Amino acid sequence: MSTLSLVLLIGSLTSLVLLASYLDAKFQWRLNDWMNGECSNPFVKSVTDKQQQRLEEKDAQIKTLMARIETLETIVTEPAYELNKKINALK
């Protein structure tokens, strides 16, 4: 092979890999996984959709737990609760 052919071959392969990486990052097409033989169809988003659903479920659970914590904080910081606690301590 001549030098020009070698440079063009390496340049085109590098461009292909960079383009696939860009499309993976931009559209989650999983082209690099497909080229490595890790998936049969690069356009199926089954894994990323499941991960997104799990993240949404965790976010919803965190919001409900934060609401419960805020409710408990309001109960504990009420003056009547502190007074009742002091009365019970005197008994």
RODO-2510 file (C-alpha; in nm, 4 decimals, decimal comma):
residues 91
     n   res          X          Y          Z
     1     m     0,0000     0,0000     0,0000
     2     s     0,1161     0,3456    -0,0704
     3     t     0,1479     0,6062     0,1986
     4     l    -0,1521     0,7995     0,0698
     5     s    -0,3745     0,4906     0,0749
     6     l    -0,2650     0,4079     0,4275
     7     v    -0,3300     0,7618     0,5517
     8     l    -0,6729     0,7689     0,3859
     9     l    -0,7648     0,4300     0,5330
    10     i    -0,6625     0,5270     0,8861
    11     g    -0,8288     0,8679     0,8516
    12     s    -1,1562     0,7206     0,7303
    13     l    -1,1626     0,4603     1,0088
    14     t    -1,0916     0,7286     1,2673
    15     s    -1,3665     0,9475     1,1212
    16     l    -1,6108     0,6562     1,1323
    17     v    -1,5353     0,5856     1,4981
    18     l    -1,5618     0,9531     1,5931
    19     l    -1,8907     0,9893     1,4049
    20     a    -2,0313     0,6807     1,5775
    21     s    -1,9213     0,8141     1,9176
    22     y    -2,0838     1,1499     1,8477
    23     l    -2,4104     0,9885     1,7391
    24     d    -2,4038     0,7667     2,0490
    25     a    -2,3631     1,0671     2,2745
    26     k    -2,6200     1,2797     2,0926
    27     f    -2,8973     1,0293     2,0172
    28     q    -2,8101     0,7172     2,2282
    29     w    -2,8040     0,5013     1,9132
    30     r    -2,5543     0,2483     2,0598
    31     l    -2,3520     0,2317     1,7366
    32     n    -2,0283     0,1539     1,9211
    33     d    -2,1982    -0,1368     2,0997
    34     w    -2,3267    -0,2621     1,7659
    35     m    -1,9814    -0,2397     1,6043
    36     n    -1,8332    -0,4292     1,9011
    37     g    -2,1000    -0,7003     1,8761
    38     e    -2,2640    -0,6210     2,2103
    39     c    -2,6140    -0,5640     2,0674
    40     s    -2,8036    -0,6842     1,7631
    41     n    -2,9971    -0,3650     1,6867
    42     p    -2,8367    -0,0298     1,7694
    43     f    -3,1649     0,1606     1,7512
    44     v    -3,3438    -0,0298     2,0294
    45     k    -3,3418     0,1803     2,3441
    46     s    -3,4517    -0,0890     2,5879
    47     v    -3,1662    -0,0420     2,8341
    48     t    -3,1721     0,3361     2,8405
    49     d    -3,5516     0,3480     2,8733
    50     k    -3,5397     0,1096     3,1688
    51     q    -3,2685     0,3164     3,3329
    52     q    -3,4692     0,6343     3,2786
    53     q    -3,7785     0,4709     3,4297
    54     r    -3,5801     0,3562     3,7341
    55     l    -3,4422     0,7062     3,7814
    56     e    -3,7918     0,8539     3,7652
    57     e    -3,9178     0,6003     4,0208
    58     k    -3,6291     0,6825     4,2536
    59     d    -3,6923     1,0553     4,2144
    60     a    -4,0594     1,0071     4,3002
    61     q    -3,9677     0,7991     4,6054
    62     i    -3,7177     1,0620     4,7189
    63     k    -3,9838     1,3338     4,6877
    64     t    -4,2310     1,1369     4,9003
    65     l    -3,9667     1,0651     5,1626
    66     m    -3,8664     1,4316     5,1741
    67     a    -4,2317     1,5267     5,2278
    68     r    -4,2564     1,2777     5,5148
    69     i    -3,9380     1,4140     5,6714
    70     e    -4,0719     1,7695     5,6494
    71     t    -4,3935     1,6579     5,8209
    72     l    -4,1986     1,4903     6,0997
    73     e    -3,9804     1,7990     6,1414
    74     t    -4,2858     2,0202     6,1811
    75     i    -4,4314     1,7841     6,4419
    76     v    -4,1097     1,7661     6,6417
    77     t    -4,0449     2,1404     6,6343
    78     e    -4,3957     2,2369     6,7539
    79     p    -4,3983     2,4061     7,0944
    80     a    -4,6807     2,1789     7,2151
    81     y    -4,4681     1,8729     7,1434
    82     e    -4,1783     2,0134     7,3449
    83     l    -4,4099     2,1047     7,6340
    84     n    -4,5649     1,7560     7,6327
    85     k    -4,2153     1,6060     7,6340
    86     k    -4,1142     1,8157     7,9354
    87     i    -4,4333     1,7200     8,1211
    88     n    -4,3703     1,3527     8,0540
    89     a    -4,0129     1,3924     8,1760
    90     l    -4,1380     1,5308     8,5091
    91     k    -4,3662     1,2322     8,5728
***
